[in-house]
Amino acid sequence: MTDSGALAAEPGSPQWLALEWRLMQRRMLACVASRSSELTASPLAVDTGIYTDTRRHFAERERLFMQTPLLAGFSSELPEPGCVLHFEAFGPPVFVLRREDGGLDAFRNLCPHRGARLVEGDRIGSAVVCPFHAWRFGTDGQLQFRPQDAAFACEGPAPALCRVPVAEKHGLVFLRLDPAGEPVDVEAFLGPIAPLIRSFRLDAAAHVRTDAVVTEANWKLVVDVSCEGYHVPATHPATLSPQLVPFITIHDSFGRHHRFASPARRMQEWVGQPEETWPPSHYSAVHYLFPNTILTYSDAIDGGLPVIALNRSFPGRHVGETTVLYSSYRPASAAAIPDSGFLALHEAVLDINRSEDLPMVGRVWRNYQSLPDPAPLLFGRNEMLLQRYHADVAEAVGMPL
């Protein structure tokens, strides 16, 4: 943000977000007037091996998804002590627990005795009791009791639950799945996008529903389709395309995190008009959080309900399998709107992904798999997010494009 009003506003405040949106509107209208998206310096040539190479896939699983902070959910999903948030989309299952002091702990959801799943549901009491052999652990993860304790006596400390790093800030909960990994520093991880995330007030957004979908495609292909608006006119002709000016997007990078936005069709009427005559509207954009999360924060461009939606893609055990979590949240500002409206909105967003995006991704993947050797691909100058996030992922696993 560069104008004087933006600089005067506190970063992350509602006024700051409004000014940020005004600057974005100006850029989108300039693109509408020129009939061109914002463009990078040049296209980026890659090949299908960035998706199909099994060595790359396993490096991403081990070096990226085990070591990088991953978004587990929103703070509002753990509203009070004893509340539990489950994370099971990648790696050993984990449960996150809200402590009595308001902080968070996270543990692998496996008993150290014989590996049974410990916690079901969204709350626990004063202890965790294994349903297999009745070993009992405190909410600090320490063993409190086990039947026939003398039968397990050995040197060293008693077995405890396996703790994993967890932290929250700006309404987001992040895990690092490697138990020996560094503590999670959310502010450092978010970096320059932190004020923007803070401005969304996600700590007050109520969880509506999460659905898990397993699809046959590489995880990066699934992320790709949510990181550019270029596909919308052809892939979504009856759902999203009628609402947006075709093929027009603006792009911003915040370190390894990125954003793009497309102008609503009604904005075409504003070209050449004084800003004071523009109708009121609210911030609307799609955000990529490294390495696998798409956060849509939008005033519904069709005049319907506001959207706070996540989709998170996780690589499966083989290169052509991805688990996608689709989550929707209710903004605090929408308290007067019935729950049924947000459930219907979630279903609509989920249906677009299941019936339009994922089938397209699946067909692309089958093409890639049919090739005897990697074939060339090209990310255009208008596909900035694809260029940058693929380069960032490759750098993070030490396998340059």
PyMOL commands that set and color helices and strands:
alter all, ss='L'
color gray80, all
select helices_A, chain A and resi 4-8+14-34+49-52+54-65+75-77+149-152+186-199+202-204+219-224+232-235+241-243+265-270+275-277+332-334+339-370+384-396
alter helices_A, ss='H'
color red, helices_A
select strands_A, chain A and resi 44-47+70-74+84-87+94-98+104-108+127-129+136-138+143-145+166-169+172-175+206-215+250-254+257-261+284-289+293-298+307-315+322-330+376-379
alter strands_A, ss='S'
color yellow, strands_A
deselect
rebuild
show_as cartoon
